[in-house]
Amino acid sequence: MNIYVGNLSFKASEQDVENLFTQFGDVSSARIIKDKYTGRSRGFAIVEMNDDSSANAAISALHEKSFMERNLVVNEARPRENNGGGFSRGNDRNNGGGNRRY
């Protein structure tokens, strides 16, 4: 199960997050999400635990608990939505595109 950990201190390391969750069971990975341009933490992490009951115990115990002077938001991670992330210049059928030149 993947676990979302939000409101994470910018001082926290991946090892800090992993250590926090290992008290509930085996942690497959703990990854702090970073800004792709600056490399700085975005203030949240994704923790992967193989055992769902351990993951649920961690979620119950750590949600809204203080960690490094911040109250964590901990819940089951939702799958990422693929919203495209770009724009079209008229090359798709939905807007009457075709092969327009700009």
N, C-alpha and C positions, 0 to 999 in steps of 0.2 A: 504494500500500500504506500502511496506517495502522500506525504503530509506537507501542507503549507504552513510555514512559520513566518508570520508577519510582525510588524512593529519591532523588528530586530535591531539591536544596537549596532551602530556603524563600527563600533570597536570589536564586535564579535568576529571570531575566526571560524572557519569550517570545523576545526578541531573542537572549539568551544561548543558548537551546536551538536556535533556528534557525541561529545561527552555528556551533554545534557540528556540526550535521548537514549544512550546506552544503558542507563539505569532501568529502562523499561524492557529492553531486549536488544537483539542484534540489529545493528544499523548497517544497511548495505551501502548507503552513501548519504552524505550531507553536503549540499552544494549551496553556497551563498550566490544569489543572482547578482551579477555586476553589470554596470553600464558599459555598453560595448565601446564607447568612445573614451571615457575617462578611466575605466577599470575599477571605479569605486563601487562599493556595495549599494544596492538599491533598497536595502532595508528589509529584505525578506530572503527566505531560504526554502529549499525543497529537501526534505529528508525522506529517504526510502527505507522502509522496514519490511522484511519478508513475511513476518507473522502478523496477521490482521488483529489478533487479540492484543498483542503487545503494542501495536500502533494505536489501537483504540484506547488502551490504558494510558499511553503517553498523551494523546489528545485530551482526554478527560482531566489528567493531572496537571498539564502545563498550560491549558487555555486560560488566559487572563492572569497568569502567574508572573511575578516579577523576575526578570533575568537581565542582569547588567543594567539595572535601573530603568528598565522598560517593561511594561505589561505586554506579554506576548499574545498574539492572536494565532491560535493553533487549530487547524481543522483539516479534514481530508481534502487533498488537492483535487481540483476539478481539471478535467482535460482542457488543454489550450484550445481556444476557438480559432479557426483559420479564417480570418476576415479579409484575406487578400493582401492588405498592407500597401497597396500601390494605387495607381490610377490608370485609367485607360485613355488612350488618345483616339478613341473612335474605331478601334480595331476589333470590336466584338459585335455580335449580332444584336445585342439588346438595345443598342442605341443607334442603329442604322448605320454603323461604321463602314465596313468595307475597307478599301485601301486609300483612305484620304491622306492628302499630304498637307503638312502644316508649315 
